Amino acid sequence: MNNKKNILIVAFGVLLVVVGFFCLAQGPAENPVSLTVAPLILAFAYLVVVPVGILWGGKKKNGN
């Protein structure tokens, strides 16, 4: 069950990366979307969402 949650979080991170690169490719270089929004989305995806999806442990049940 925990493995499914990890996969969903990493998939959400990959989706954010795709959206970030799409925003980065918009318009001229002076476009506010490509200058501010895209780097924020990419940084959040690479530095927060993907690592949380990889490292998320959850509670382990004790056999005793």
N, C-alpha and C positions, 0 to 999 in steps of 0.2 A: 504494500500500500504506500509506503514512504517513497519507494522508487518511482511510482507514478507521479507523485507530487514534485519530485526533483526534475523529472523529465518535462513536466508542464512549466516549471519555473524557468528552466533553461530554454525551452521553446519560446516562452514569452520574451526572454532576453534576446534571442536571435531575431524575433520579430521587431523588437525595438532597434536592433542594429540595422536591420533592413530599412526601417522607417527613417532612422538617422541618416543613413547614406542617401536615401531618396531626398530628404530635405537638404542635404549638403549639395546635391546636384542641381538644385533649383536656381534658375535665373542667373543674373550676373553676380560677380564676386561681391558687390556692395549690398546684396540682398540681405535684409536682417535675418531671414529664416536660415540662410546658409552660414551666416556669421555667428549667430548666437544660439538659436534653437537646436540646430543639428549637433554642434559640439556638446551641448548639455545632455541631449538624448543619448549620444554615443558614450559619453563619460559615465552616465548613470547605468547604461546597459552593461558596459565592460567592467566597471568598478564595483557595482552593487548587485545587479540582478543575476548575472551569470555566476559570479562566485557564490552567492547565496544558494543558487540552484545546485551547485556542485557540492558545497560543504554542508548543506542542510542535513542534520542528523536525526532529529526527532527523538522521541522517548523510546528507550529500549526496554522491553519487558524482562523482568527478572524471573528466572525459572523456579526459584524457591518460593 
